[in-house]
């Protein structure tokens, strides 16, 4: 598993920011790039980025759901102790918002070449980005990002 913690707006240390967790998860059908950002906790606010000053105060989530077997599923990562944390619990939830723990993630610091996470191309076949209209926009954005990385 490969993971990266980030600050989306790159604000100064100690300032609120949109915190992020990107995880490349090996699965039987191929790798899965799961990207989560600090977000609200309500039925509608879970789809909005939320600035947080500390990891301990953040609830990281997929702002938009995945479609799995016809149902919408959101993923949420809750941080353990530490700033930044070394452990997260990963949860899945449906439309009702009830969390069900599906994994525990333990991060180990290691210097590596930067990894380009791509949730559009690196996705198990049984999952689909939802809603479909937004998935098309997201696909265009990541296509542009991939082209930009090749040109640099």
N, CA, C and O atoms as a GROMACS GRO file, in nm:
protein
  608
    1UNK      N    1   0.084  -0.117   0.000
    1UNK     CA    2   0.000   0.000   0.000
    1UNK      C    3   0.089   0.124   0.000
    1UNK      O    4   0.191   0.128   0.069
    2UNK      N    5   0.052   0.222  -0.076
    2UNK     CA    6   0.121   0.350  -0.081
    2UNK      C    7   0.022   0.457  -0.039
    2UNK      O    8  -0.094   0.454  -0.078
    3UNK      N    9   0.068   0.553   0.042
    3UNK     CA   10  -0.022   0.659   0.088
    3UNK      C   11   0.051   0.793   0.091
    3UNK      O   12   0.174   0.799   0.099
    4UNK      N   13  -0.027   0.899   0.085
    4UNK     CA   14   0.028   1.034   0.096
    4UNK      C   15  -0.071   1.122   0.172
    4UNK      O   16  -0.191   1.120   0.145
    5UNK      N   17  -0.018   1.197   0.268
    5UNK     CA   18  -0.097   1.298   0.337
    5UNK      C   19  -0.068   1.432   0.272
    5UNK      O   20   0.044   1.457   0.228
    6UNK      N   21  -0.169   1.519   0.265
    6UNK     CA   22  -0.147   1.648   0.200
    6UNK      C   23  -0.232   1.757   0.262
    6UNK      O   24  -0.327   1.732   0.336
    7UNK      N   25  -0.193   1.880   0.228
    7UNK     CA   26  -0.272   1.999   0.260
    7UNK      C   27  -0.311   2.059   0.127
    7UNK      O   28  -0.225   2.101   0.050
    8UNK      N   29  -0.439   2.062   0.097
    8UNK     CA   30  -0.488   2.102  -0.034
    8UNK      C   31  -0.457   2.245  -0.074
    8UNK      O   32  -0.422   2.270  -0.189
    9UNK      N   33  -0.470   2.339   0.018
    9UNK     CA   34  -0.446   2.480  -0.015
    9UNK      C   35  -0.305   2.524   0.021
    9UNK      O   36  -0.266   2.638  -0.007
   10UNK      N   37  -0.228   2.435   0.082
   10UNK     CA   38  -0.090   2.462   0.122
   10UNK      C   39  -0.078   2.590   0.204
   10UNK      O   40   0.010   2.673   0.179
   11UNK      N   41  -0.167   2.605   0.302
   11UNK     CA   42  -0.160   2.720   0.391
   11UNK      C   43  -0.040   2.705   0.484
   11UNK      O   44   0.020   2.598   0.492
   12UNK      N   45  -0.006   2.811   0.554
   12UNK     CA   46   0.107   2.811   0.646
   12UNK      C   47   0.082   2.711   0.760
   12UNK      O   48  -0.032   2.683   0.793
   13UNK      N   49   0.190   2.658   0.819
   13UNK     CA   50   0.174   2.564   0.931
   13UNK      C   51   0.084   2.622   1.040
   13UNK      O   52   0.095   2.740   1.076
   14UNK      N   53  -0.005   2.539   1.093
   14UNK     CA   54  -0.096   2.582   1.198
   14UNK      C   55  -0.221   2.651   1.149
   14UNK      O   56  -0.311   2.679   1.228
   15UNK      N   57  -0.230   2.679   1.020
   15UNK     CA   58  -0.348   2.744   0.962
   15UNK      C   59  -0.444   2.637   0.911
   15UNK      O   60  -0.400   2.531   0.868
   16UNK      N   61  -0.575   2.663   0.916
   16UNK     CA   62  -0.672   2.566   0.862
   16UNK      C   63  -0.647   2.540   0.714
   16UNK      O   64  -0.607   2.629   0.640
   17UNK      N   65  -0.672   2.417   0.673
   17UNK     CA   66  -0.653   2.377   0.535
   17UNK      C   67  -0.744   2.258   0.507
   17UNK      O   68  -0.798   2.196   0.599
   18UNK      N   69  -0.761   2.226   0.380
   18UNK     CA   70  -0.830   2.103   0.342
   18UNK      C   71  -0.724   1.993   0.346
   18UNK      O   72  -0.632   1.991   0.265
   19UNK      N   73  -0.739   1.902   0.442
   19UNK     CA   74  -0.642   1.794   0.460
   19UNK      C   75  -0.680   1.677   0.371
   19UNK      O   76  -0.798   1.651   0.347
   20UNK      N   77  -0.579   1.606   0.321
   20UNK     CA   78  -0.607   1.497   0.229
   20UNK      C   79  -0.529   1.371   0.259
   20UNK      O   80  -0.419   1.375   0.313
   21UNK      N   81  -0.588   1.260   0.222
   21UNK     CA   82  -0.525   1.128   0.232
   21UNK      C   83  -0.549   1.058   0.099
   21UNK      O   84  -0.663   1.038   0.057
   22UNK      N   85  -0.441   1.021   0.033
   22UNK     CA   86  -0.449   0.942  -0.090
   22UNK      C   87  -0.388   0.806  -0.060
   22UNK      O   88  -0.280   0.798  -0.002
   23UNK      N   89  -0.457   0.700  -0.100
   23UNK     CA   90  -0.412   0.564  -0.071
   23UNK      C   91  -0.423   0.480  -0.197
   23UNK      O   92  -0.528   0.476  -0.261
   24UNK      N   93  -0.315   0.412  -0.232
   24UNK     CA   94  -0.318   0.312  -0.340
   24UNK      C   95  -0.331   0.177  -0.273
   24UNK      O   96  -0.240   0.130  -0.204
   25UNK      N   97  -0.446   0.114  -0.294
   25UNK     CA   98  -0.479  -0.012  -0.227
   25UNK      C   99  -0.472  -0.126  -0.329
   25UNK      O  100  -0.543  -0.123  -0.429
   26UNK      N  101  -0.386  -0.226  -0.304
   26UNK     CA  102  -0.385  -0.342  -0.395
   26UNK      C  103  -0.510  -0.426  -0.371
   26UNK      O  104  -0.545  -0.456  -0.257
   27UNK      N  105  -0.577  -0.465  -0.479
   27UNK     CA  106  -0.694  -0.552  -0.470
   27UNK      C  107  -0.672  -0.671  -0.564
   27UNK      O  108  -0.577  -0.671  -0.642
   28UNK      N  109  -0.757  -0.770  -0.557
   28UNK     CA  110  -0.745  -0.887  -0.644
   28UNK      C  111  -0.758  -0.851  -0.790
   28UNK      O  112  -0.699  -0.916  -0.876
   29UNK      N  113  -0.835  -0.745  -0.820
   29UNK     CA  114  -0.858  -0.707  -0.960
   29UNK      C  115  -0.769  -0.591  -1.005
   29UNK      O  116  -0.789  -0.539  -1.114
   30UNK      N  117  -0.672  -0.550  -0.923
   30UNK     CA  118  -0.582  -0.440  -0.960
   30UNK      C  119  -0.579  -0.335  -0.851
   30UNK      O  120  -0.652  -0.345  -0.752
   31UNK      N  121  -0.494  -0.235  -0.870
   31UNK     CA  122  -0.482  -0.129  -0.769
   31UNK      C  123  -0.604  -0.038  -0.769
   31UNK      O  124  -0.676  -0.025  -0.869
   32UNK      N  125  -0.626   0.026  -0.654
   32UNK     CA  126  -0.734   0.121  -0.637
   32UNK      C  127  -0.677   0.245  -0.571
   32UNK      O  128  -0.623   0.237  -0.460
   33UNK      N  129  -0.689   0.360  -0.637
   33UNK     CA  130  -0.648   0.488  -0.579
   33UNK      C  131  -0.770   0.552  -0.514
   33UNK      O  132  -0.864   0.593  -0.582
   34UNK      N  133  -0.767   0.559  -0.382
   34UNK     CA  134  -0.876   0.616  -0.303
   34UNK      C  135  -0.829   0.751  -0.250
   34UNK      O  136  -0.729   0.758  -0.179
   35UNK      N  137  -0.900   0.858  -0.286
   35UNK     CA  138  -0.864   0.993  -0.243
   35UNK      C  139  -0.971   1.046  -0.150
   35UNK      O  140  -1.090   1.043  -0.182
   36UNK      N  141  -0.927   1.095  -0.034
   36UNK     CA  142  -1.019   1.148   0.067
   36UNK      C  143  -0.974   1.287   0.109
   36UNK      O  144  -0.854   1.315   0.113
   37UNK      N  145  -1.069   1.374   0.140
   37UNK     CA  146  -1.040   1.510   0.184
   37UNK      C  147  -1.119   1.539   0.310
   37UNK      O  148  -1.223   1.478   0.334
   38UNK      N  149  -1.068   1.632   0.392
   38UNK     CA  150  -1.145   1.672   0.509
   38UNK      C  151  -1.278   1.729   0.461
   38UNK      O  152  -1.282   1.812   0.370
   39UNK      N  153  -1.386   1.682   0.524
   39UNK     CA  154  -1.520   1.715   0.477
   39UNK      C  155  -1.614   1.726   0.596
   39UNK      O  156  -1.580   1.691   0.709
   40UNK      N  157  -1.734   1.775   0.567
   40UNK     CA  158  -1.836   1.782   0.670
   40UNK      C  159  -1.885   1.643   0.708
   40UNK      O  160  -1.841   1.543   0.651
   41UNK      N  161  -1.975   1.638   0.805
   41UNK     CA  162  -2.022   1.509   0.855
   41UNK      C  163  -2.170   1.484   0.832
   41UNK      O  164  -2.219   1.374   0.859
   42UNK      N  165  -2.243   1.582   0.783
   42UNK     CA  166  -2.386   1.566   0.761
   42UNK      C  167  -2.416   1.500   0.627
   42UNK      O  168  -2.327   1.478   0.545
   43UNK      N  169  -2.543   1.468   0.607
   43UNK     CA  170  -2.585   1.401   0.484
   43UNK      C  171  -2.542   1.478   0.360
   43UNK      O  172  -2.498   1.418   0.263
   44UNK      N  173  -2.554   1.610   0.362
   44UNK     CA  174  -2.517   1.692   0.247
   44UNK      C  175  -2.377   1.751   0.262
   44UNK      O  176  -2.305   1.765   0.163
   45UNK      N  177  -2.338   1.786   0.385
   45UNK     CA  178  -2.206   1.850   0.404
   45UNK      C  179  -2.091   1.751   0.387
   45UNK      O  180  -1.977   1.794   0.371
   46UNK      N  181  -2.118   1.621   0.390
   46UNK     CA  182  -2.010   1.524   0.365
   46UNK      C  183  -1.959   1.535   0.222
   46UNK      O  184  -1.855   1.478   0.189
   47UNK      N  185  -2.032   1.606   0.137
   47UNK     CA  186  -1.991   1.624  -0.002
   47UNK      C  187  -1.917   1.757  -0.023
   47UNK      O  188  -1.889   1.795  -0.137
   48UNK      N  189  -1.886   1.827   0.086
   48UNK     CA  190  -1.819   1.956   0.077
   48UNK      C  191  -1.685   1.953   0.150
   48UNK      O  192  -1.677   1.903   0.262
   49UNK      N  193  -1.579   2.005   0.087
   49UNK     CA  194  -1.451   2.014   0.158
   49UNK      C  195  -1.466   2.102   0.281
   49UNK      O  196  -1.544   2.198   0.281
   50UNK      N  197  -1.392   2.070   0.385
   50UNK     CA  198  -1.398   2.147   0.509
   50UNK      C  199  -1.256   2.174   0.557
   50UNK      O  200  -1.174   2.082   0.567
   51UNK      N  201  -1.229   2.299   0.587
   51UNK     CA  202  -1.097   2.334   0.640
   51UNK      C  203  -1.085   2.285   0.783
   51UNK      O  204  -1.179   2.296   0.862
   52UNK      N  205  -0.969   2.231   0.816
   52UNK     CA  206  -0.940   2.183   0.951
   52UNK      C  207  -0.801   2.231   0.990
   52UNK      O  208  -0.710   2.236   0.907
   53UNK      N  209  -0.785   2.265   1.116
   53UNK     CA  210  -0.655   2.311   1.166
   53UNK      C  211  -0.566   2.193   1.203
   53UNK      O  212  -0.444   2.198   1.187
   54UNK      N  213  -0.628   2.087   1.254
   54UNK     CA  214  -0.551   1.971   1.300
   54UNK      C  215  -0.612   1.844   1.243
   54UNK      O  216  -0.732   1.837   1.217
   55UNK      N  217  -0.528   1.743   1.225
   55UNK     CA  218  -0.575   1.614   1.175
   55UNK      C  219  -0.675   1.554   1.272
   55UNK      O  220  -0.772   1.489   1.231
   56UNK      N  221  -0.653   1.575   1.402
   56UNK     CA  222  -0.742   1.517   1.503
   56UNK      C  223  -0.885   1.568   1.489
   56UNK      O  224  -0.980   1.500   1.530
   57UNK      N  225  -0.902   1.687   1.433
   57UNK     CA  226  -1.035   1.745   1.417
   57UNK      C  227  -1.097   1.715   1.281
   57UNK      O  228  -1.208   1.760   1.252
   58UNK      N  229  -1.026   1.639   1.198
   58UNK     CA  230  -1.071   1.616   1.061
   58UNK      C  231  -1.139   1.480   1.046
   58UNK      O  232  -1.100   1.382   1.108
   59UNK      N  233  -1.239   1.479   0.964
   59UNK     CA  234  -1.300   1.355   0.917
   59UNK      C  235  -1.281   1.359   0.766
   59UNK      O  236  -1.336   1.446   0.699
   60UNK      N  237  -1.205   1.265   0.714
   60UNK     CA  238  -1.172   1.266   0.571
   60UNK      C  239  -1.269   1.174   0.496
   60UNK      O  240  -1.296   1.063   0.540
   61UNK      N  241  -1.318   1.222   0.384
   61UNK     CA  242  -1.414   1.141   0.311
   61UNK      C  243  -1.403   1.158   0.161
   61UNK      O  244  -1.345   1.255   0.111
   62UNK      N  245  -1.459   1.062   0.090
   62UNK     CA  246  -1.474   1.076  -0.055
   62UNK      C  247  -1.589   1.174  -0.071
   62UNK      O  248  -1.701   1.146  -0.028
   63UNK      N  249  -1.563   1.288  -0.132
   63UNK     CA  250  -1.666   1.390  -0.141
   63UNK      C  251  -1.786   1.343  -0.222
   63UNK      O  252  -1.899   1.383  -0.198
   64UNK      N  253  -1.759   1.257  -0.319
   64UNK     CA  254  -1.866   1.198  -0.398
   64UNK      C  255  -1.862   1.047  -0.380
   64UNK      O  256  -1.757   0.990  -0.349
   65UNK      N  257  -1.975   0.983  -0.400
   65UNK     CA  258  -1.980   0.839  -0.376
   65UNK      C  259  -1.927   0.758  -0.492
   65UNK      O  260  -1.900   0.809  -0.601
   66UNK      N  261  -1.912   0.630  -0.464
   66UNK     CA  262  -1.888   0.528  -0.566
   66UNK      C  263  -2.018   0.452  -0.583
   66UNK      O  264  -2.103   0.451  -0.494
   67UNK      N  265  -2.033   0.388  -0.697
   67UNK     CA  266  -2.147   0.299  -0.717
   67UNK      C  267  -2.091   0.157  -0.709
   67UNK      O  268  -1.998   0.121  -0.782
   68UNK      N  269  -2.148   0.076  -0.620
   68UNK     CA  270  -2.107  -0.063  -0.601
   68UNK      C  271  -2.233  -0.147  -0.597
   68UNK      O  272  -2.318  -0.132  -0.509
   69UNK      N  273  -2.245  -0.237  -0.696
   69UNK     CA  274  -2.364  -0.324  -0.706
   69UNK      C  275  -2.494  -0.244  -0.704
   69UNK      O  276  -2.591  -0.283  -0.641
   70UNK      N  277  -2.493  -0.130  -0.773
   70UNK     CA  278  -2.612  -0.048  -0.784
   70UNK      C  279  -2.639   0.045  -0.668
   70UNK      O  280  -2.733   0.125  -0.674
   71UNK      N  281  -2.560   0.038  -0.563
   71UNK     CA  282  -2.579   0.123  -0.445
   71UNK      C  283  -2.470   0.228  -0.437
   71UNK      O  284  -2.356   0.204  -0.480
   72UNK      N  285  -2.503   0.345  -0.382
   72UNK     CA  286  -2.404   0.450  -0.360
   72UNK      C  287  -2.332   0.425  -0.228
   72UNK      O  288  -2.395   0.394  -0.127
   73UNK      N  289  -2.199   0.438  -0.231
   73UNK     CA  290  -2.115   0.414  -0.113
   73UNK      C  291  -2.014   0.526  -0.100
   73UNK      O  292  -1.945   0.560  -0.197
   74UNK      N  293  -2.003   0.584   0.019
   74UNK     CA  294  -1.900   0.682   0.051
   74UNK      C  295  -1.798   0.615   0.141
   74UNK      O  296  -1.832   0.524   0.217
   75UNK      N  297  -1.673   0.660   0.133
   75UNK     CA  298  -1.568   0.610   0.222
   75UNK      C  299  -1.520   0.724   0.309
   75UNK      O  300  -1.511   0.838   0.265
   76UNK      N  301  -1.490   0.691   0.434
   76UNK     CA  302  -1.447   0.789   0.534
   76UNK      C  303  -1.326   0.733   0.606
   76UNK      O  304  -1.323   0.614   0.640
   77UNK      N  305  -1.227   0.818   0.632
   77UNK     CA  306  -1.111   0.779   0.711
   77UNK      C  307  -1.108   0.867   0.837
   77UNK      O  308  -1.111   0.989   0.830
   78UNK      N  309  -1.104   0.800   0.951
   78UNK     CA  310  -1.096   0.871   1.079
   78UNK      C  311  -0.954   0.857   1.132
   78UNK      O  312  -0.901   0.746   1.142
   79UNK      N  313  -0.891   0.972   1.166
   79UNK     CA  314  -0.751   0.968   1.210
   79UNK      C  315  -0.736   0.915   1.353
   79UNK      O  316  -0.822   0.936   1.438
   80UNK      N  317  -0.624   0.847   1.375
   80UNK     CA  318  -0.586   0.807   1.509
   80UNK      C  319  -0.508   0.921   1.574
   80UNK      O  320  -0.517   1.036   1.531
   81UNK      N  321  -0.431   0.888   1.676
   81UNK     CA  322  -0.354   0.989   1.748
   81UNK      C  323  -0.236   1.037   1.665
   81UNK      O  324  -0.188   0.967   1.575
   82UNK      N  325  -0.191   1.158   1.695
   82UNK     CA  326  -0.071   1.211   1.631
   82UNK      C  327  -0.102   1.322   1.532
   82UNK      O  328  -0.212   1.329   1.477
   83UNK      N  329  -0.005   1.406   1.511
   83UNK     CA  330  -0.016   1.518   1.417
   83UNK      C  331   0.106   1.520   1.329
   83UNK      O  332   0.208   1.574   1.373
   84UNK      N  333   0.107   1.468   1.211
   84UNK     CA  334  -0.005   1.396   1.149
   84UNK      C  335  -0.018   1.255   1.205
   84UNK      O  336   0.078   1.202   1.262
   85UNK      N  337  -0.132   1.195   1.191
   85UNK     CA  338  -0.154   1.060   1.245
   85UNK      C  339  -0.081   0.954   1.164
   85UNK      O  340  -0.053   0.971   1.046
   86UNK      N  341  -0.052   0.844   1.231
   86UNK     CA  342   0.008   0.728   1.164
   86UNK      C  343  -0.096   0.622   1.134
   86UNK      O  344  -0.072   0.531   1.054
   87UNK      N  345  -0.213   0.633   1.198
   87UNK     CA  346  -0.318   0.531   1.179
   87UNK      C  347  -0.450   0.599   1.142
   87UNK      O  348  -0.482   0.708   1.188
   88UNK      N  349  -0.524   0.530   1.057
   88UNK     CA  350  -0.660   0.571   1.020
   88UNK      C  351  -0.748   0.448   1.022
   88UNK      O  352  -0.702   0.338   0.991
   89UNK      N  353  -0.874   0.465   1.058
   89UNK     CA  354  -0.972   0.359   1.036
   89UNK      C  355  -1.053   0.401   0.914
   89UNK      O  356  -1.097   0.516   0.903
   90UNK      N  357  -1.072   0.308   0.822
   90UNK     CA  358  -1.146   0.333   0.700
   90UNK      C  359  -1.286   0.275   0.714
   90UNK      O  360  -1.302   0.159   0.754
   91UNK      N  361  -1.385   0.356   0.682
   91UNK     CA  362  -1.526   0.317   0.696
   91UNK      C  363  -1.598   0.334   0.564
   91UNK      O  364  -1.558   0.414   0.480
   92UNK      N  365  -1.705   0.258   0.546
   92UNK     CA  366  -1.794   0.272   0.432
   92UNK      C  367  -1.932   0.309   0.485
   92UNK      O  368  -1.970   0.270   0.596
   93UNK      N  369  -2.005   0.386   0.405
   93UNK     CA  370  -2.141   0.420   0.444
   93UNK      C  371  -2.227   0.432   0.319
   93UNK      O  372  -2.178   0.462   0.210
   94UNK      N  373  -2.355   0.409   0.337
   94UNK     CA  374  -2.452   0.425   0.228
   94UNK      C  375  -2.522   0.558   0.240
   94UNK      O  376  -2.472   0.651   0.302
   95UNK      N  377  -2.638   0.566   0.180
   95UNK     CA  378  -2.716   0.690   0.182
   95UNK      C  379  -2.750   0.736   0.324
   95UNK      O  380  -2.760   0.856   0.350
   96UNK      N  381  -2.768   0.640   0.417
   96UNK     CA  382  -2.808   0.675   0.553
   96UNK      C  383  -2.697   0.740   0.634
   96UNK      O  384  -2.724   0.801   0.737
   97UNK      N  385  -2.572   0.729   0.588
   97UNK     CA  386  -2.460   0.793   0.657
   97UNK      C  387  -2.402   0.712   0.771
   97UNK      O  388  -2.302   0.754   0.829
   98UNK      N  389  -2.460   0.597   0.806
   98UNK     CA  390  -2.406   0.514   0.913
   98UNK      C  391  -2.272   0.454   0.872
   98UNK      O  392  -2.260   0.395   0.765
   99UNK      N  393  -2.170   0.468   0.959
   99UNK     CA  394  -2.035   0.420   0.926
   99UNK      C  395  -2.018   0.274   0.964
   99UNK      O  396  -2.061   0.230   1.070
  100UNK      N  397  -1.953   0.198   0.874
  100UNK     CA  398  -1.918   0.058   0.900
  100UNK      C  399  -1.770   0.044   0.872
  100UNK      O  400  -1.726   0.064   0.759
  101UNK      N  401  -1.691   0.009   0.975
  101UNK     CA  402  -1.546  -0.003   0.957
  101UNK      C  403  -1.514  -0.117   0.862
  101UNK      O  404  -1.565  -0.228   0.876
  102UNK      N  405  -1.426  -0.087   0.763
  102UNK     CA  406  -1.387  -0.188   0.665
  102UNK      C  407  -1.237  -0.216   0.665
  102UNK      O  408  -1.194  -0.318   0.611
  103UNK      N  409  -1.156  -0.128   0.726
  103UNK     CA  410  -1.011  -0.150   0.727
  103UNK      C  411  -0.944  -0.058   0.828
  103UNK      O  412  -1.001   0.042   0.872
  104UNK      N  413  -0.821  -0.095   0.863
  104UNK     CA  414  -0.734  -0.008   0.940
  104UNK      C  415  -0.610   0.018   0.857
  104UNK      O  416  -0.554  -0.075   0.798
  105UNK      N  417  -0.566   0.143   0.852
  105UNK     CA  418  -0.447   0.181   0.776
  105UNK      C  419  -0.340   0.227   0.873
  105UNK      O  420  -0.367   0.310   0.960
  106UNK      N  421  -0.220   0.175   0.860
  106UNK     CA  422  -0.106   0.221   0.937
  106UNK      C  423  -0.003   0.274   0.839
  106UNK      O  424   0.040   0.202   0.749
  107UNK      N  425   0.036   0.400   0.857
  107UNK     CA  426   0.130   0.464   0.767
  107UNK      C  427   0.270   0.458   0.826
  107UNK      O  428   0.288   0.476   0.946
  108UNK      N  429   0.368   0.434   0.742
  108UNK     CA  430   0.509   0.435   0.780
  108UNK      C  431   0.580   0.536   0.692
  108UNK      O  432   0.570   0.529   0.569
  109UNK      N  433   0.651   0.629   0.753
  109UNK     CA  434   0.719   0.733   0.675
  109UNK      C  435   0.837   0.674   0.599
  109UNK      O  436   0.924   0.609   0.656
  110UNK      N  437   0.838   0.698   0.469
  110UNK     CA  438   0.948   0.654   0.386
  110UNK      C  439   0.958   0.751   0.269
  110UNK      O  440   0.857   0.783   0.206
  111UNK      N  441   1.077   0.797   0.240
  111UNK     CA  442   1.098   0.887   0.127
  111UNK      C  443   1.097   0.807  -0.002
  111UNK      O  444   1.172   0.711  -0.017
  112UNK      N  445   1.011   0.847  -0.094
  112UNK     CA  446   1.002   0.781  -0.224
  112UNK      C  447   0.981   0.887  -0.331
  112UNK      O  448   0.960   1.005  -0.301
  113UNK      N  449   0.987   0.844  -0.453
  113UNK     CA  450   0.952   0.934  -0.562
  113UNK      C  451   0.803   0.968  -0.550
  113UNK      O  452   0.724   0.885  -0.506
  114UNK      N  453   0.765   1.090  -0.587
  114UNK     CA  454   0.623   1.125  -0.580
  114UNK      C  455   0.537   1.030  -0.663
  114UNK      O  456   0.574   0.990  -0.774
  115UNK      N  457   0.422   0.995  -0.609
  115UNK     CA  458   0.328   0.906  -0.676
  115UNK      C  459   0.214   0.991  -0.730
  115UNK      O  460   0.160   1.075  -0.659
  116UNK      N  461   0.177   0.969  -0.854
  116UNK     CA  462   0.063   1.037  -0.914
  116UNK      C  463  -0.060   0.948  -0.896
  116UNK      O  464  -0.078   0.850  -0.969
  117UNK      N  465  -0.143   0.982  -0.800
  117UNK     CA  466  -0.265   0.906  -0.775
  117UNK      C  467  -0.368   0.946  -0.880
  117UNK      O  468  -0.379   1.064  -0.915
  118UNK      N  469  -0.444   0.849  -0.929
  118UNK     CA  470  -0.543   0.876  -1.033
  118UNK      C  471  -0.668   0.791  -1.005
  118UNK      O  472  -0.673   0.674  -1.044
  119UNK      N  473  -0.767   0.849  -0.938
  119UNK     CA  474  -0.887   0.772  -0.904
  119UNK      C  475  -0.975   0.739  -1.023
  119UNK      O  476  -1.069   0.659  -1.011
  120UNK      N  477  -0.947   0.798  -1.139
  120UNK     CA  478  -1.026   0.770  -1.259
  120UNK      C  479  -0.978   0.642  -1.327
  120UNK      O  480  -1.059   0.558  -1.365
  121UNK      N  481  -0.845   0.628  -1.342
  121UNK     CA  482  -0.790   0.511  -1.410
  121UNK      C  483  -0.758   0.396  -1.315
  121UNK      O  484  -0.762   0.280  -1.356
  122UNK      N  485  -0.728   0.427  -1.191
  122UNK     CA  486  -0.686   0.323  -1.096
  122UNK      C  487  -0.803   0.292  -1.004
  122UNK      O  488  -0.813   0.342  -0.892
  123UNK      N  489  -0.891   0.208  -1.055
  123UNK     CA  490  -1.018   0.180  -0.991
  123UNK      C  491  -1.058   0.036  -1.021
  123UNK      O  492  -1.054  -0.006  -1.137
  124UNK      N  493  -1.095  -0.042  -0.920
  124UNK     CA  494  -1.139  -0.180  -0.947
  124UNK      C  495  -1.262  -0.180  -1.037
  124UNK      O  496  -1.344  -0.089  -1.031
  125UNK      N  497  -1.276  -0.283  -1.122
  125UNK     CA  498  -1.388  -0.285  -1.216
  125UNK      C  499  -1.525  -0.292  -1.148
  125UNK      O  500  -1.626  -0.255  -1.209
  126UNK      N  501  -1.531  -0.337  -1.025
  126UNK     CA  502  -1.661  -0.347  -0.957
  126UNK      C  503  -1.708  -0.214  -0.898
  126UNK      O  504  -1.821  -0.204  -0.850
  127UNK      N  505  -1.622  -0.111  -0.901
  127UNK     CA  506  -1.659   0.021  -0.852
  127UNK      C  507  -1.671   0.118  -0.968
  127UNK      O  508  -1.600   0.107  -1.068
  128UNK      N  509  -1.761   0.214  -0.953
  128UNK     CA  510  -1.780   0.317  -1.054
  128UNK      C  511  -1.790   0.451  -0.982
  128UNK      O  512  -1.858   0.462  -0.880
  129UNK      N  513  -1.723   0.554  -1.035
  129UNK     CA  514  -1.737   0.687  -0.978
  129UNK      C  515  -1.878   0.737  -1.004
  129UNK      O  516  -1.933   0.716  -1.112
  130UNK      N  517  -1.937   0.803  -0.906
  130UNK     CA  518  -2.075   0.852  -0.920
  130UNK      C  519  -2.082   0.998  -0.872
  130UNK      O  520  -1.995   1.041  -0.795
  131UNK      N  521  -2.180   1.072  -0.914
  131UNK     CA  522  -2.272   1.043  -1.023
  131UNK      C  523  -2.200   1.042  -1.157
  131UNK      O  524  -2.092   1.099  -1.171
  132UNK      N  525  -2.261   0.979  -1.255
  132UNK     CA  526  -2.195   0.959  -1.385
  132UNK      C  527  -2.158   1.091  -1.453
  132UNK      O  528  -2.051   1.100  -1.513
  133UNK      N  529  -2.246   1.192  -1.446
  133UNK     CA  530  -2.216   1.320  -1.512
  133UNK      C  531  -2.092   1.384  -1.452
  133UNK      O  532  -2.011   1.444  -1.523
  134UNK      N  533  -2.077   1.373  -1.319
  134UNK     CA  534  -1.960   1.432  -1.256
  134UNK      C  535  -1.836   1.347  -1.282
  134UNK      O  536  -1.725   1.399  -1.294
  135UNK      N  537  -1.854   1.217  -1.292
  135UNK     CA  538  -1.742   1.127  -1.323
  135UNK      C  539  -1.683   1.163  -1.460
  135UNK      O  540  -1.561   1.155  -1.479
  136UNK      N  541  -1.769   1.202  -1.554
  136UNK     CA  542  -1.718   1.244  -1.686
  136UNK      C  543  -1.634   1.371  -1.674
  136UNK      O  544  -1.528   1.381  -1.737
  137UNK      N  545  -1.679   1.468  -1.595
  137UNK     CA  546  -1.600   1.590  -1.573
  137UNK      C  547  -1.468   1.559  -1.504
  137UNK      O  548  -1.363   1.613  -1.539
  138UNK      N  549  -1.475   1.472  -1.407
  138UNK     CA  550  -1.354   1.433  -1.334
  138UNK      C  551  -1.256   1.362  -1.427
  138UNK      O  552  -1.135   1.383  -1.417
  139UNK      N  553  -1.307   1.279  -1.516
  139UNK     CA  554  -1.220   1.209  -1.612
  139UNK      C  555  -1.146   1.310  -1.700
  139UNK      O  556  -1.028   1.291  -1.728
  140UNK      N  557  -1.215   1.415  -1.744
  140UNK     CA  558  -1.150   1.518  -1.826
  140UNK      C  559  -1.043   1.591  -1.746
  140UNK      O  560  -0.935   1.618  -1.799
  141UNK      N  561  -1.070   1.622  -1.620
  141UNK     CA  562  -0.973   1.692  -1.536
  141UNK      C  563  -0.848   1.607  -1.515
  141UNK      O  564  -0.736   1.658  -1.524
  142UNK      N  565  -0.865   1.479  -1.487
  142UNK     CA  566  -0.749   1.392  -1.466
  142UNK      C  567  -0.674   1.365  -1.595
  142UNK      O  568  -0.552   1.346  -1.593
  143UNK      N  569  -0.744   1.364  -1.707
  143UNK     CA  570  -0.676   1.350  -1.836
  143UNK      C  571  -0.583   1.470  -1.856
  143UNK      O  572  -0.469   1.453  -1.899
  144UNK      N  573  -0.631   1.590  -1.826
  144UNK     CA  574  -0.548   1.709  -1.836
  144UNK      C  575  -0.430   1.705  -1.739
  144UNK      O  576  -0.320   1.748  -1.773
  145UNK      N  577  -0.453   1.653  -1.620
  145UNK     CA  578  -0.346   1.640  -1.521
  145UNK      C  579  -0.238   1.544  -1.570
  145UNK      O  580  -0.119   1.572  -1.556
  146UNK      N  581  -0.281   1.431  -1.627
  146UNK     CA  582  -0.183   1.336  -1.680
  146UNK      C  583  -0.101   1.398  -1.792
  146UNK      O  584   0.021   1.378  -1.798
  147UNK      N  585  -0.166   1.472  -1.882
  147UNK     CA  586  -0.094   1.539  -1.991
  147UNK      C  587   0.004   1.643  -1.935
  147UNK      O  588   0.116   1.656  -1.985
  148UNK      N  589  -0.038   1.716  -1.834
  148UNK     CA  590   0.050   1.816  -1.773
  148UNK      C  591   0.173   1.752  -1.708
  148UNK      O  592   0.282   1.808  -1.715
  149UNK      N  593   0.156   1.637  -1.645
  149UNK     CA  594   0.270   1.569  -1.582
  149UNK      C  595   0.369   1.521  -1.688
  149UNK      O  596   0.490   1.526  -1.667
  150UNK      N  597   0.319   1.474  -1.802
  150UNK     CA  598   0.408   1.429  -1.909
  150UNK      C  599   0.487   1.544  -1.967
  150UNK      O  600   0.602   1.526  -2.008
  151UNK      N  601   0.426   1.663  -1.971
  151UNK     CA  602   0.492   1.779  -2.032
  151UNK      C  603   0.592   1.846  -1.941
  151UNK      O  604   0.670   1.930  -1.987
  152UNK      N  605   0.593   1.812  -1.813
  152UNK     CA  606   0.687   1.880  -1.722
  152UNK      C  607   0.818   1.810  -1.708
  152UNK      O  608   0.906   1.856  -1.635
   0.00000   0.00000   0.00000
